[in-house]
């Protein structure tokens, strides 16, 4: 997906150990999506990961900075990501970076009797 959408993956290593990475891709909005005010070119943060032992050392911030610069250079009009679940810490992190909620996808499990 990254390759097919002019994306990029950045890795952070310490010696031979992978301690963090970020992947992003660029998507062009369809005419239908543009009617919902979705910009023509959107950079999507597909995955951001930092090993738990290396968190709170600005590694995630450095990775986000690199990806945001890449998207800006490629002409993206905005940057999106999808947060799955209820995770207060990542939400607070992205808010500090200037992101805000745009759409909310809610889910309810269906209880089935045996």
Secondary structure, DSSP 8 states (H G I E B T S, - for coil): -TGGGT-EEEEEEETTEEEEEEEEEEEE--HHHHTTT--SEEEEEEEEEE-GGGTTSSHHHHHHHHHHHHHHHTT-SEEEE---S--HHHHHHHHHTT----------------
